[in-house]
Amino acid sequence: MERGAKLPREGPVTLRIALMGRFNYKKVYKWLAPDAAKEDDGRDKWPSRASFILAAMVSLSATSDSDMGGAVGLGNLLRYPSVVFANNGLQWFIPYFIALFFLGIPVLILEISIGQAYRGSVVVAFNGIHKHTKGVGLAVIMTGFAVATYYVPILSWIMHYFRSSFRGTLPWTGRGEDFYLLDVIANADPIIPETGYVEYPGRGLVGETVGWCAFMWFLVWLSMYKGVGMTGRVVYVTMGVPVVIMIIILGRSVSLDNAREGILLYVGEWNGGKLASGQIWQAAAGQIFFSIGVGFGYFTSYASYNSRFANTVQDSLIIAFSNSAYEVIAAFAVFGVIGFLGYEPGDPSISLSTFTVGFLTYPLAIAEMPGAPAWAILFFLTLGLLGLSSAFALVESFVTLICDSQMGQRTSRTLISTTVIICAFLLSLMYCSRFGFYLLDAVDTWINNLCLVFVVWAECMTASTMYRYKDVLVQVGGIAYWIHSFGYIFSMVLGVAVGHAASPSAGAGVGFGIFIVSTVIAVVLGKSPMSPAPGFWGKNPWLSKLWWIGFYPVNQLRRDLNLIVATGNKWKIPVAWSVILRYITPPILAIIVSFAYPAFYQKRNDPLHIAAFTMAHLIMIITAVGFIFPRWFDVFVPLDRMNEGADMYTPTHGMVEHHSMGVRDHEKGHGVGDKVSPSTSL
């Protein structure tokens, strides 16, 4: 081109094409939806430790009138204040922190450590504990999936409120209950006859609920279809944004008129007499159990994508303490609103629950604030993001189950995720019907108050009893082992039964009596072990037999897990964990689950509750089916890992296995199934 010649003028179309040519859409897509990095064994792994902790912190669910909750989720924001309101005062924190250390943290460490050590789905992990406990893993997964199917319709109601917040005057102003029940839920009132069964006249689907349900399921799919690489990006939004917004809402709530009166109800009183009642202890145990979110399978599934030697114990404590810190601090916002509205715990006309706090109490208070629409948008955006993170966590355990199965290993994760999401959406439609609210309440009640507590009890019992139990059989004999094991189970079952039928003291007496008698009989009938027990327990044959019968399986599980989770300078699972998981956590859970059966008597004429009660028991039965017919669930375990739960006799020695514990000990030269000296495994 000659000097001085003018360049041709580019038109809009030409310029746009040029820019498109320079813009690399593939790079942008890979940045937004990156493929997961791979661990040395070929398994996907989290982009960073922070992404795992954030995912675990936000992955906890919550919600209906049964008051189920989740860690740094809706349970913290809505359930916790309603429970504290009924037990207000500083004395609340005594049973709360006792439950945290003796119920929440031990089970959390169990779920995360077996996920990281066995590097597979919950079924794969429990197959590694013993081949007969695969049913426990499947029951855990099905519990989480059942919750997911009704959890997303709840998010649909939140999105209805979110959409309605973009108005000059909030539509629930002056009519909070009518807006919630008539406009959002839109269910026909049930017909309750004097005799016979309750009837639900509502038919058809609620259109807006269905639409938002489909939208939220799409967001769930978008957050997880590529695995932890994608999820690891999403959690920075679903965790970070709600925390920032919650701080803003907290500042506004505590500055409301009379907010001080509500805050004093929370931390400005001491009602020590309430500690003499079992109600506050039951409420604290339930809050910790439900808010941390164990028993749904996602901790184990998420941990299976951890770096092989992540600091499991430290991560578990970070998650547990962050959960408690979030809900304790966030409660100041709700109690500020309680003071603003003039609520009093002794008022019989006021009864707070998860639903009333989230859909009535807080929205009504927001409607009276200056700039109400802006505060409503922030509040329901927070609930929506927290709920989204809980939803894709609940589904993740089911997707991981399929991906790790024999069939799933030959199928892409994207196809598996898409199929699971479509099926889950179709199942969710029944909760979007004009009787869906009542069905949701029934399913939520029995899944969480009965099924969830039972499967966690089964987790604790099988992990602390079945792991390497052949060592016990050889050392002290099968008669002693089975007498002690069944005696322990029956002591809990009969103890709570007598406690309800007669009195709590009578139940405690029966329970402890059966346990002590069965333990004494087992020790007397047991043969002297060939391998002495360690330390104090090895001083005489009687103590040695007691150690083998009562402590060996769970203590050996701790030692073997520490071979993986406590390498280098990582924190070890302490000895106290074994005792708590074996003898403290299961009785607490047995007491909690026992309250479900008397409650069903009040609902025995409600067909929806009958159906939900039956469904909960079908999930619970999976644990027994897996124990009796373990081969039925082999399809969920990869062929090369099928024998991880086979009986092996290696008393007092740690085992390092290539698959089941995730690694060979290259430095020591140990191979698959090799024995490791006791000093190595401590």
C-alpha positions in Angstrom: 0.0 0.0 0.0 1.3 3.4 -0.9 2.3 5.9 1.7 -0.5 8.2 2.5 -3.2 5.8 1.3 -6.2 5.7 3.7 -7.2 2.4 5.4 -10.6 1.1 4.4 -13.2 2.1 6.9 -14.5 -0.8 9.0 -18.3 -1.1 9.4 -20.0 -2.3 12.5 -20.4 -5.8 11.2 -16.7 -6.0 10.2 -15.6 -4.7 13.6 -17.8 -7.2 15.5 -16.4 -10.1 13.4 -12.9 -9.0 14.2 -13.5 -8.7 17.9 -15.2 -12.1 17.9 -12.2 -13.6 16.2 -9.9 -12.2 18.9 -12.2 -13.3 21.7 -11.5 -16.9 22.8 -14.7 -18.3 24.0 -13.1 -21.7 24.9 -10.7 -20.0 27.3 -13.5 -18.1 29.0 -15.6 -21.3 29.3 -12.7 -23.3 30.7 -12.1 -20.5 33.2 -15.8 -20.4 34.3 -16.2 -24.2 34.2 -12.8 -25.7 34.6 -12.1 -29.4 34.5 -11.2 -30.9 37.9 -7.5 -31.5 38.5 -6.4 -35.1 39.1 -4.8 -36.7 42.0 -2.0 -39.3 41.5 -4.5 -42.1 41.6 -6.5 -40.5 38.8 -9.4 -39.3 40.9 -10.7 -35.7 40.6 -9.6 -33.4 43.4 -10.6 -29.9 44.7 -8.9 -26.9 43.2 -7.7 -26.0 46.7 -8.2 -26.8 50.4 -10.3 -23.6 50.7 -12.7 -24.7 48.1 -13.4 -28.0 49.9 -13.9 -26.2 53.2 -16.2 -23.6 51.7 -18.2 -26.3 49.9 -18.5 -28.3 53.1 -19.5 -25.2 55.1 -22.3 -24.2 52.8 -23.5 -27.7 52.0 -26.0 -28.1 54.7 -29.7 -28.1 54.5 -32.6 -26.9 56.4 -36.1 -26.3 56.8 -39.6 -27.2 57.4 -41.7 -27.3 60.4 -39.8 -30.3 61.6 -36.9 -27.9 62.0 -34.3 -29.7 60.1 -31.1 -27.6 59.5 -27.6 -27.4 58.0 -24.2 -25.9 58.5 -23.9 -22.4 57.4 -27.2 -22.8 55.6 -30.8 -22.1 56.2 -30.7 -24.0 59.4 -28.3 -21.5 60.9 -30.1 -18.5 59.7 -33.7 -19.7 60.5 -33.8 -22.8 62.7 -31.3 -21.8 65.3 -33.0 -18.6 66.4 -36.4 -20.4 66.7 -34.9 -23.1 68.9 -33.0 -20.6 71.1 -36.2 -18.4 71.4 -37.9 -21.3 73.2 -34.9 -21.8 75.5 -33.6 -18.3 75.7 -30.8 -17.3 78.0 -27.1 -17.8 78.4 -27.7 -21.3 79.9 -28.5 -22.4 76.4 -24.9 -22.5 75.4 -24.0 -25.2 78.0 -26.0 -28.1 76.4 -25.2 -26.5 73.0 -21.4 -26.9 73.3 -21.6 -30.2 75.0 -23.6 -31.5 72.1 -21.1 -30.0 69.7 -18.2 -31.9 71.2 -19.9 -35.2 71.9 -22.3 -35.4 68.9 -21.5 -33.2 66.0 -17.7 -33.2 65.8 -17.1 -37.0 66.3 -19.6 -37.9 63.5 -18.2 -35.2 61.3 -14.6 -36.5 61.7 -15.9 -40.0 60.9 -17.6 -39.0 57.7 -14.8 -36.8 56.4 -12.0 -39.2 57.3 -13.5 -42.3 55.7 -14.3 -40.3 52.6 -10.7 -39.1 52.3 -9.2 -42.5 53.2 -11.3 -44.7 51.0 -11.6 -42.1 48.2 -15.0 -43.2 46.9 -18.7 -42.8 47.4 -20.3 -43.5 50.8 -21.1 -47.0 49.7 -17.4 -47.6 48.7 -16.3 -46.2 52.0 -18.6 -48.4 54.1 -17.7 -51.4 51.9 -14.1 -50.7 53.1 -15.2 -50.8 56.7 -16.9 -54.1 56.1 -18.6 -55.7 53.1 -21.8 -56.1 55.2 -22.1 -52.4 55.8 -22.7 -51.2 52.2 -26.3 -50.9 53.0 -25.5 -48.2 55.6 -23.7 -46.2 53.0 -26.6 -46.5 50.5 -29.2 -45.5 53.2 -27.2 -42.4 53.9 -27.2 -41.4 50.2 -30.9 -42.1 49.8 -31.7 -40.0 52.8 -29.8 -37.0 51.3 -31.4 -37.5 47.9 -34.9 -37.7 49.4 -34.3 -34.4 51.1 -33.0 -32.8 47.9 -36.3 -33.6 46.1 -38.3 -31.4 48.4 -35.6 -29.0 49.3 -35.6 -27.3 45.9 -39.4 -26.6 46.0 -38.7 -24.7 49.2 -36.2 -22.7 47.3 -39.0 -22.0 44.8 -41.0 -20.3 47.5 -37.9 -18.2 48.4 -37.6 -17.2 44.8 -41.3 -16.2 44.8 -40.6 -13.8 47.6 -37.4 -12.6 45.9 -39.3 -11.8 42.7 -42.0 -10.0 44.7 -39.4 -7.9 46.5 -38.9 -5.8 43.3 -41.9 -3.6 44.0 -42.4 -0.2 45.6 -44.6 -1.7 48.3 -43.9 -5.3 49.4 -47.0 -7.4 48.6 -47.0 -9.1 52.1 -47.2 -5.8 53.9 -50.1 -6.1 56.4 -51.0 -9.6 55.2 -47.9 -11.8 55.8 -49.7 -15.0 56.6 -52.2 -14.6 53.7 -49.4 -13.9 51.2 -47.4 -16.9 52.4 -50.3 -19.4 52.5 -52.5 -18.1 49.7 -50.1 -16.5 47.2 -47.0 -18.6 47.6 -47.9 -22.0 48.9 -51.4 -21.9 47.2 -52.6 -25.1 48.8 -56.2 -26.0 49.6 -56.8 -26.5 53.3 -57.1 -30.2 54.3 -60.4 -31.6 55.5 -60.0 -33.1 59.0 -63.0 -35.3 59.9 -63.9 -36.3 63.5 -63.3 -39.9 62.4 -61.5 -41.4 59.5 -58.6 -40.1 57.5 -57.6 -36.5 56.6 -58.6 -35.5 53.0 -56.6 -33.2 50.8 -58.9 -31.6 48.1 -56.1 -29.8 46.3 -55.4 -31.0 42.8 -53.0 -29.9 40.0 -49.7 -28.0 40.1 -48.8 -24.5 41.3 -47.5 -22.9 38.1 -45.0 -20.4 39.5 -43.6 -23.0 42.0 -43.0 -25.4 39.1 -41.3 -22.7 37.1 -38.9 -21.6 39.9 -38.3 -25.3 40.7 -37.1 -26.0 37.2 -34.9 -22.9 37.3 -33.3 -23.8 40.6 -32.7 -27.4 39.4 -31.0 -25.9 36.4 -28.7 -23.9 38.6 -28.0 -27.0 40.7 -27.0 -28.8 37.5 -24.9 -25.9 36.4 -23.0 -25.9 39.7 -22.0 -29.5 39.6 -22.2 -31.1 36.2 -18.4 -30.9 35.7 -17.5 -32.1 39.2 -15.5 -30.4 41.9 -13.6 -28.2 39.5 -16.8 -26.4 38.7 -18.2 -26.6 42.3 -15.0 -25.2 43.6 -15.6 -22.0 41.7 -19.3 -21.8 42.6 -18.9 -22.0 46.3 -16.9 -18.8 46.4 -20.1 -17.0 45.3 -22.6 -19.1 47.3 -20.6 -18.7 50.5 -19.0 -15.3 50.1 -22.0 -13.3 49.0 -24.3 -14.5 51.8 -21.7 -13.8 54.4 -21.3 -10.2 53.2 -25.0 -9.7 52.9 -25.6 -11.3 56.4 -23.2 -8.8 57.9 -25.2 -5.9 56.3 -28.5 -7.3 57.5 -27.0 -7.9 61.0 -26.0 -4.3 61.2 -29.5 -3.1 60.2 -31.3 -5.5 62.5 -29.5 -4.6 65.7 -30.1 -0.9 64.9 -33.9 -1.3 64.9 -36.1 0.2 67.6 -36.2 -2.0 70.7 -33.7 -4.4 69.1 -31.8 -4.3 72.4 -34.7 -6.0 74.2 -34.6 -8.9 71.8 -30.8 -9.3 72.1 -31.1 -9.4 75.9 -33.5 -12.3 75.5 -30.6 -14.1 73.7 -27.5 -13.3 75.8 -28.7 -11.0 78.6 -30.5 -13.5 80.8 -29.7 -16.6 82.8 -32.4 -19.1 83.3 -30.6 -21.9 85.0 -33.7 -23.7 86.0 -34.2 -24.7 82.4 -31.2 -27.0 82.6 -33.1 -29.3 84.9 -35.6 -29.9 82.0 -34.8 -32.5 79.3 -36.3 -30.1 76.7 -33.3 -27.8 76.4 -30.9 -30.7 76.2 -32.9 -32.4 73.5 -33.2 -29.1 71.6 -29.5 -28.5 71.8 -28.6 -32.0 70.6 -31.1 -31.7 67.7 -29.8 -28.3 66.7 -26.1 -29.4 66.6 -27.0 -32.7 64.8 -29.1 -31.0 62.1 -27.2 -27.8 61.7 -23.8 -29.5 61.1 -25.5 -31.7 58.5 -24.1 -35.1 59.0 -26.0 -38.1 57.6 -26.6 -36.9 54.1 -23.5 -38.3 52.5 -22.0 -35.2 51.1 -19.2 -34.8 53.6 -17.9 -38.3 52.7 -18.4 -37.7 49.0 -16.7 -34.2 49.1 -13.8 -35.6 51.2 -13.2 -38.3 48.6 -12.1 -35.6 46.2 -9.7 -34.1 48.8 -6.0 -34.2 48.4 -4.8 -37.6 49.5 -3.1 -36.3 52.7 -5.3 -33.4 53.6 -5.5 -32.4 57.3 -8.8 -34.1 58.0 -9.1 -33.4 61.7 -8.2 -29.7 61.3 -10.7 -29.4 58.4 -13.5 -31.0 60.5 -12.9 -28.6 63.3 -12.8 -25.6 61.0 -16.2 -26.7 59.5 -17.8 -27.4 62.9 -16.7 -24.2 64.6 -17.5 -22.1 61.5 -21.0 -23.5 61.5 -21.5 -22.6 65.2 -19.9 -19.2 64.9 -22.1 -18.3 61.9 -25.4 -19.4 63.6 -24.5 -17.8 66.9 -23.6 -14.5 65.3 -26.4 -14.5 62.8 -29.0 -15.1 65.6 -28.3 -11.5 66.8 -30.0 -10.3 63.6 -33.1 -12.4 64.2 -33.3 -11.4 67.9 -33.0 -7.8 66.9 -36.1 -8.3 64.8 -37.8 -10.1 67.7 -37.2 -7.1 69.9 -38.4 -4.8 67.2 -41.7 -6.8 66.9 -42.1 -7.1 70.7 -42.1 -10.9 70.8 -41.8 -12.6 74.2 -40.9 -16.3 74.8 -43.7 -16.7 77.4 -46.4 -15.5 75.0 -48.6 -18.5 74.0 -49.7 -16.8 70.8 -46.2 -16.7 69.5 -44.5 -19.9 68.3 -41.4 -19.6 66.2 -40.2 -22.3 63.8 -38.0 -22.4 60.7 -40.8 -21.5 58.4 -42.3 -18.7 60.6 -38.9 -17.0 61.0 -38.1 -17.2 57.2 -41.4 -16.5 55.7 -43.3 -14.5 58.3 -41.3 -13.0 61.1 -38.4 -11.5 59.1 -40.5 -10.5 56.0 -43.0 -8.7 58.3 -40.2 -6.8 60.0 -38.6 -5.9 56.7 -41.9 -4.5 55.4 -41.8 -1.9 58.3 -38.2 -0.8 57.6 -37.3 2.2 55.5 -36.2 1.0 52.1 -38.0 -2.3 52.6 -37.7 -3.6 49.0 -33.9 -3.3 49.1 -33.7 -5.2 52.4 -36.1 -7.9 51.2 -34.0 -8.4 48.0 -30.8 -8.8 50.1 -32.5 -11.2 52.6 -34.1 -13.5 50.1 -31.0 -13.5 47.9 -29.0 -14.7 50.9 -31.5 -17.5 51.5 -31.5 -18.4 47.8 -27.7 -18.7 47.6 -27.4 -20.6 50.8 -30.2 -23.0 49.7 -28.6 -23.5 46.3 -25.3 -24.6 47.8 -27.2 -27.0 50.1 -29.1 -28.4 47.1 -26.2 -29.3 44.9 -24.4 -30.8 47.9 -27.3 -33.1 48.7 -27.3 -34.3 45.1 -23.6 -34.7 44.9 -23.5 -37.8 47.1 -25.9 -39.5 44.7 -24.0 -38.5 41.6 -20.7 -39.7 43.2 -22.4 -43.0 43.9 -23.3 -43.5 40.3 -19.9 -42.2 39.0 -18.0 -44.6 41.2 -20.2 -47.6 40.3 -19.2 -50.3 37.8 -21.6 -48.8 35.2 -20.8 -45.1 36.0 -17.1 -45.6 35.4 -17.9 -46.1 31.7 -20.2 -43.0 31.5 -19.4 -39.3 31.5 -20.2 -37.3 34.6 -22.1 -34.7 32.6 -24.5 -37.4 31.4 -24.9 -38.8 34.9 -25.5 -35.4 36.4 -28.0 -34.5 33.8 -30.0 -37.7 34.2 -30.0 -37.4 38.0 -31.1 -33.8 37.9 -34.0 -34.5 35.5 -35.2 -37.4 37.7 -34.9 -35.3 40.8 -36.9 -32.5 39.1 -39.7 -34.9 38.1 -39.8 -36.2 41.7 -40.0 -32.6 43.0 -43.2 -31.9 41.1 -45.3 -33.7 43.7 -44.2 -31.0 46.2 -45.2 -28.3 43.7 -48.8 -29.5 43.7 -51.8 -27.9 45.6 -51.3 -30.4 48.4 -47.5 -30.3 48.1 -46.9 -28.2 51.2 -48.5 -30.8 53.4 -46.7 -33.7 51.7 -43.4 -31.8 52.1 -44.1 -31.3 55.8 -44.9 -35.0 56.2 -41.8 -36.2 54.4 -39.5 -33.7 56.0 -40.8 -34.7 59.5 -40.1 -38.4 59.1 -37.0 -38.3 57.0 -35.3 -36.0 59.4 -36.7 -36.9 62.8 -36.6 -40.7 62.2 -34.6 -41.8 59.1 -31.7 -39.3 59.3 -31.0 -39.9 63.0 -31.3 -43.7 62.5 -28.8 -43.8 59.6 -26.2 -41.7 61.6 -26.7 -44.1 64.5 -26.1 -46.9 62.1 -22.9 -45.2 60.8 -21.5 -44.9 64.3 -22.5 -48.4 65.4 -21.2 -50.2 62.3 -18.0 -48.2 62.1 -17.2 -48.8 65.8 -18.3 -52.5 65.9 -17.8 -54.1 62.5 -14.4 -52.8 61.4 -11.9 -55.6 61.5 -14.1 -57.6 63.9 -12.6 -60.9 62.8 -9.6 -59.9 64.9 -11.9 -59.9 67.9 -13.5 -63.2 67.0 -10.1 -64.9 66.8 -8.8 -63.3 70.0 -11.7 -63.7 72.4 -14.3 -65.9 70.5 -17.5 -65.2 68.7 -19.7 -65.8 71.7 -18.2 -63.0 73.7 -18.2 -60.6 70.8 -21.8 -61.1 69.8 -23.1 -61.1 73.4 -21.5 -57.7 74.0 -22.5 -56.2 70.7 -26.2 -57.3 70.8 -26.3 -56.5 74.5 -25.2 -52.9 73.7 -27.8 -52.5 71.0 -30.6 -53.9 73.1 -29.6 -51.7 76.1 -30.3 -48.7 73.9 -33.5 -50.1 72.4 -35.1 -51.3 75.6 -33.7 -48.4 77.6 -35.5 -45.7 75.5 -38.6 -47.9 75.3 -38.9 -48.2 79.1 -38.0 -44.5 79.4 -41.1 -43.6 77.4 -43.4 -46.2 78.9 -42.4 -45.6 82.6 -39.9 -42.8 83.4 -36.5 -41.6 82.1 -34.8 -42.9 85.3 -36.3 -46.3 84.8 -35.2 -46.3 81.2 -31.6 -45.3 82.2 -31.6 -48.1 84.8 -32.7 -50.8 82.3 -30.3 -49.6 79.7 -27.2 -49.5 81.9 -28.3 -52.7 83.5 -28.5 -54.7 80.3 -25.2 -53.2 79.1 -23.3 -54.0 82.3 -24.7 -57.5 82.5 -24.0 -58.4 78.9 -20.5 -57.0 79.1 -19.8 -59.1 82.3 -21.1 -62.2 80.6 -19.1 -61.6 77.5 -15.9 -61.1 79.5 -16.5 -64.3 81.5 -17.3 -66.4 78.5 -14.6 -64.9 76.3 -11.3 -66.8 75.9 -8.0 -65.3 76.9 -6.6 -63.3 73.9 -3.4 -64.4 72.3 -2.3 -60.8 71.7 -2.2 -58.7 74.9 -4.0 -55.4 75.0 -1.9 -52.3 75.2 -0.9 -50.4 78.3 -3.2 -50.6 81.3 -5.6 -53.0 79.6 -2.9 -55.6 79.3 -2.2 -56.0 83.0 -4.5 -59.0 83.4 -6.6 -61.3 81.2 -9.9 -59.9 82.3 -9.0 -56.3 81.4 -7.4 -57.5 78.1 -10.7 -59.3 77.2 -12.7 -56.2 78.0 -10.5 -54.1 75.7 -10.7 -56.5 72.8 -14.5 -56.8 73.1 -15.4 -53.2 73.8 -12.7 -51.0 72.3 -10.6 -52.8 69.7 -12.7 -52.3 66.4 -13.2 -48.5 66.8 -9.7 -47.9 68.1 -8.2 -49.9 65.3 -10.3 -47.8 62.8 -8.8 -44.7 64.3 -5.3 -46.1 64.0 -5.7 -47.1 60.4 -7.3 -43.8 59.4 -4.5 -41.9 61.0 -2.1 -43.7 58.6 -3.7 -41.6 55.9 -5.1 -38.5 57.5 -2.3 -37.9 60.1 0.8 -38.2 57.9 3.6 -35.7 58.5 2.5 -32.9 60.8 -1.2 -33.4 60.2 -3.5 -33.6 63.3 -4.2 -37.1 64.5 -7.7 -38.4 65.4 -7.4 -38.5 69.2 -8.0 -41.6 71.3 -11.0 -39.8 72.9 -12.8 -39.9 69.5 -13.0 -43.7 69.7 -14.7 -43.7 73.1 -17.1 -40.9 72.2 -18.1 -42.4 68.8 -18.6 -45.9 70.4 -20.2 -45.2 73.8 -21.6 -41.6 73.9 -22.8 -40.6 70.4 -25.0 -43.7 69.7 -27.0 -43.5 73.0 -27.7 -39.8 72.4 -29.0 -40.6 68.8 -31.1 -43.5 70.1 -32.8 -41.2 72.6 -33.4 -38.6 69.8 -34.9 -41.1 67.4 -37.1 -42.6 70.1 -39.2 -39.4 70.2 -40.4 -40.0 66.6 -42.6 -43.0 67.3 -44.8 -41.4 69.9 -45.2 -38.4 67.6 -46.5 -40.6 64.8 -49.4 -41.7 66.9 -50.8 -38.1 66.6 -50.6 -38.4 62.8 -51.9 -41.9 62.3 -55.0 -40.8 60.5 -53.2 -38.6 57.9 -52.4 -40.5 54.7 -49.5 -38.2 53.7 -47.8 -38.8 57.1 -48.5 -42.6 56.8 -46.8 -42.6 53.3 -43.8 -40.5 54.5 -43.5 -42.7 57.6 -43.4 -45.7 55.4 -40.9 -44.2 53.0 -38.6 -43.4 56.0 -38.7 -47.0 57.1 -37.9 -48.3 53.6 -34.7 -46.2 53.6 -33.9 -47.5 57.1 -34.5 -51.1 56.0 -31.7 -50.7 53.4 -29.2 -51.0 56.2 -30.5 -54.4 57.2 -30.8 -55.6 53.6 -27.2 -54.7 53.0 -26.1 -56.6 56.1 -28.0 -59.7 55.1 -27.5 -59.6 51.3 -24.3 -57.6 50.8 -23.9 -58.8 47.2 -27.0 -56.9 46.2 -25.1 -53.7 46.5 -21.9 -54.8 44.8 -23.0 -53.0 41.6 -22.1 -49.7 43.4 -18.5 -50.8 44.1 -15.8 -50.9 41.4 -14.6 -54.4 40.6 -11.1 -53.7 41.6 -12.2 -52.6 45.1 -14.7 -55.3 45.8 -12.6 -57.1 48.3 -11.7 -54.2 50.5 -14.3 -55.1 53.1 -13.3 -58.8 53.2 -12.3 -60.2 56.6 -8.6 -60.0 57.3 -6.9 -61.2 60.4 -4.1 -58.8 61.4 -4.6 -58.1 65.2 -3.2 -54.9 66.6 -1.5 -54.1 63.3 -2.4 -51.2 61.0 -3.2 -51.9 57.4 -2.1 -49.7 54.5 -3.9 -50.6 51.3 -3.5 -49.2 47.8 -7.2 -48.7 47.2 -9.1 -48.9 50.5 -6.8 -46.5 52.3 -5.8 -44.8 49.2 -2.0 -45.3 49.0 0.9 -47.7 49.4 3.5 -46.7 52.0 6.4 -46.2 49.6 8.8 -45.0 52.2 8.4 -48.0 54.3 8.0 -50.4 51.4 4.6 -51.8 52.5 2.4 -53.4 49.9 -1.3 -54.1 49.7 -2.5 -55.7 52.9 0.9 -55.8 54.5 1.2 -55.6 58.2 2.6 -52.4 59.8 4.1 -52.4 63.2 1.9 -51.0 66.0 4.2 -48.0 66.5 3.8 -47.0 62.8 0.0 -47.0 63.1 -0.4 -45.0 66.3 
